[in-house]
Amino acid sequence: MYIAHLAAQLDAMDSGAAPVRAVAYRLFARRLVAAMAGYPEAQLAAELGGHHGAVKHALEQRHFDVHGVIPSEGAAFARLLATALLRKAGRRGRRR
């Protein structure tokens, strides 16, 4: 329930339903990450990920921190675009 409460507070600020208070937002975000520590990803995603964008975002961030890749839809396409951009930027640098 604590995780759901924190996520609801963050979601309200993200959606504009509640005013964004920077200090409170950072505090809620840190507490959410701390509360989620040790909680299985699959269980969190199943129970709260569909209802709270903040939980989904925190799970994606945790996955990235552990595995170094973005787990969301479109991640492969984003990786392909980034690789192409870096290759193109590298070619420009060699021409000079």
N, C-alpha and C positions, 0 to 999 in steps of 0.2 A: 504494500500500500504506500510505503514511503517513496519508492521509486516512481510509482504512478502519480503521486502528488507532485513531486519535483518536476516530472515530465509535463504534467498539466500546466504548471506555472510557466515553464519555458515555452511550451506551445502557445499559451495565451499571449506571451510577449512577442513571439515570432509572428503570430497571425494578426496582431494589432488589437486583439480583444482586451488586452491590458497594456498600460503604458510600459515602455521599455525603460527599466531602471538598470543602468549598467552594472552597478555594484551587486545588486540582487541577482541579475542575470548570471554574472560570473560565479557568484556564490552557489546558486542553484545548479549550474553546470558542473562545478567541481564536486558538489555533494552527490550529484547524479552519478558521475563517474566512480566516486568512492563507494556508493551504495551498490553499484553494479559489479564491483570487483568480486571475483570468485563466483558470481552467478553464471550458470551455463548460458552461452550465447543462444543456443537453440531454444531453450526454455524462455528466455527473455523475449526473443523474437516472436515466439508463438503466443505468449501471454500479453505482451505489451507493444511489440513492434508495429503491429497493424493499427493500433489506436493512438500511439504517440510518436510523432515525428522526431522528438528529441531522443527517444530511446533508439529509434532506428538510426539516427545520425551518430549517436554514441557507440552503437554496435559497429557501424561502418568504420568509425575512427579507431576503435579497438582492433578491428580486423586489420586495418592498414598498419597500425603500430606493430602488430605481431608479425604479419606476413609481407608487408611492403607493397601490397597491391590493393586497389579499390575493389570492393566486392559487389558494388551495385550494378544494375543494368546499364549498359552503355560503357562500362569500364574498358572493355576490349577496344571499342571504337575510339575512346579517348586516348588510350595508350597508342593506338595506331597513328592518330593525328599528331600526338606529341612526338613520336619517333620520326615521323615525316618532317615535322617542323624543325627538330633538332638536326636532322640530316641536311635539310636545306640551309639552315643557319651555319652549319659547319662548312658547307661548300662555299658560301659567300665569304667566310673568313679566310679560306685558303687562296682565293683569287686575288686578294689584295697584296 
